[in-house]
């Protein structure tokens, strides 16, 4: 049971990271598009 909770926490953290990255991308679309064009 403890392991399952840890897996859940890891998935939750990964989800949070993705959300943060998406927020950064939407906040700074110019820098992101510039980085992609290189």
Backbone as ProteinMPNN parsed JSONL, in Angstrom:
{"seq_chain_A": "XXXXXXXXXXXXXXXXXXXXXXXXXXXXXXXXXXXXXX", "coords_chain_A": {"N_chain_A": [[0.839, -1.199, 0.0], [1.978, 1.202, 0.789], [3.815, 1.581, -1.253], [2.178, 1.995, -3.453], [1.069, 4.449, -2.816], [3.321, 6.047, -2.98], [3.89, 5.875, -5.699], [1.657, 7.18, -6.634], [2.077, 9.72, -5.592], [4.375, 10.407, -7.031], [3.379, 10.465, -9.642], [1.584, 12.533, -9.324], [3.302, 14.67, -8.765], [4.726, 14.785, -11.18], [2.646, 15.513, -12.845], [2.071, 18.043, -11.832], [4.467, 19.352, -12.466], [4.325, 19.34, -15.273], [2.115, 20.993, -15.618], [3.159, 23.386, -14.613], [5.19, 23.878, -16.474], [3.643, 24.231, -18.76], [2.299, 26.524, -18.011], [4.412, 28.356, -17.889], [5.113, 28.356, -20.583], [2.836, 29.485, -21.758], [2.875, 31.913, -20.538], [5.203, 33.081, -21.49], [5.233, 33.135, -24.519], [6.71, 34.146, -26.656], [9.485, 33.784, -26.08], [9.511, 31.034, -26.029], [8.776, 30.279, -28.661], [10.896, 31.407, -29.994], [13.027, 29.853, -29.047], [12.319, 27.424, -30.157], [12.596, 27.9, -32.896], [15.309, 27.981, -33.331]], "CA_chain_A": [[0.0, 0.0, 0.0], [2.857, 2.365, 0.833], [4.423, 1.791, -2.568], [1.19, 2.564, -4.357], [0.938, 5.876, -2.498], [4.502, 6.742, -3.506], [3.693, 5.994, -7.152], [0.639, 8.21, -6.822], [2.728, 11.008, -5.335], [5.281, 10.689, -8.149], [2.55, 10.852, -10.782], [1.032, 13.853, -9.014], [4.383, 15.648, -8.923], [4.988, 14.913, -12.611], [1.532, 16.283, -13.394], [2.271, 19.438, -11.419], [5.57, 19.9, -13.26], [3.826, 19.595, -16.623], [1.259, 22.188, -15.541], [4.03, 24.557, -14.447], [5.852, 24.116, -17.755], [2.649, 24.78, -19.675], [2.054, 27.907, -17.574], [5.559, 29.165, -18.33], [5.035, 28.493, -22.039], [1.766, 30.418, -22.1], [3.262, 33.231, -20.037], [6.259, 33.623, -22.357], [5.171, 32.431, -25.814], [7.748, 34.649, -27.558], [10.749, 33.111, -25.804], [9.382, 29.617, -26.383], [8.812, 30.149, -30.116], [12.272, 31.716, -30.41], [13.855, 28.687, -28.742], [11.973, 26.358, -31.094], [13.044, 28.208, -34.259], [16.751, 27.772, -33.462]], "C_chain_A": [[0.878, 1.255, 0.0], [3.457, 2.672, -0.53], [3.426, 2.449, -3.513], [1.045, 4.067, -4.099], [2.12, 6.65, -3.081], [4.368, 6.915, -5.019], [2.706, 7.115, -7.438], [1.282, 9.587, -6.642], [3.639, 11.381, -6.509], [4.482, 11.154, -9.361], [1.986, 12.253, -10.559], [2.087, 14.934, -9.223], [4.668, 15.877, -10.407], [3.897, 15.754, -13.263], [1.705, 17.764, -13.066], [3.376, 20.084, -12.254], [5.097, 20.249, -14.661], [2.972, 20.853, -16.64], [2.117, 23.443, -15.443], [4.712, 24.904, -15.772], [4.873, 24.754, -18.727], [2.364, 26.242, -19.32], [3.18, 28.814, -18.065], [5.474, 29.405, -19.833], [3.983, 29.534, -22.419], [2.123, 31.829, -21.644], [4.288, 33.887, -20.961], [6.242, 32.898, -23.707], [6.278, 32.888, -26.764], [9.055, 33.892, -27.345], [10.671, 31.655, -26.239], [9.48, 29.447, -27.9], [10.221, 30.441, -30.631], [13.157, 30.488, -30.217], [13.573, 27.578, -29.764], [12.558, 26.626, -32.477], [14.536, 27.951, -34.422], [17.074, 26.363, -33.908]], "O_chain_A": [[0.582, 2.237, -0.682], [3.598, 3.83, -0.924], [3.78, 3.346, -4.278], [0.915, 4.856, -5.034], [1.96, 7.753, -3.604], [4.692, 7.973, -5.558], [2.893, 7.901, -8.367], [1.059, 10.499, -7.438], [3.669, 12.537, -6.931], [4.858, 12.117, -10.028], [1.919, 13.06, -11.486], [1.8, 15.988, -9.791], [4.831, 17.016, -10.845], [4.174, 16.595, -14.118], [1.509, 18.628, -13.921], [3.239, 21.225, -12.697], [5.419, 21.315, -15.185], [3.078, 21.677, -17.548], [1.843, 24.444, -16.104], [4.803, 26.074, -16.145], [5.219, 25.7, -19.434], [2.207, 27.087, -20.201], [2.933, 29.899, -18.59], [5.727, 30.513, -20.307], [4.213, 30.365, -23.298], [1.733, 32.814, -22.271], [4.248, 35.097, -21.186], [7.153, 32.124, -23.999], [6.739, 32.103, -27.592], [9.664, 33.414, -28.301], [11.642, 31.102, -26.756], [10.193, 28.562, -28.376], [10.687, 29.81, -31.58], [13.935, 30.124, -31.1], [14.491, 26.874, -30.184], [12.972, 25.692, -33.163], [14.995, 27.724, -35.541], [18.245, 26.02, -34.068]]}, "name": "protein", "num_of_chains": 1, "seq": "XXXXXXXXXXXXXXXXXXXXXXXXXXXXXXXXXXXXXX"}
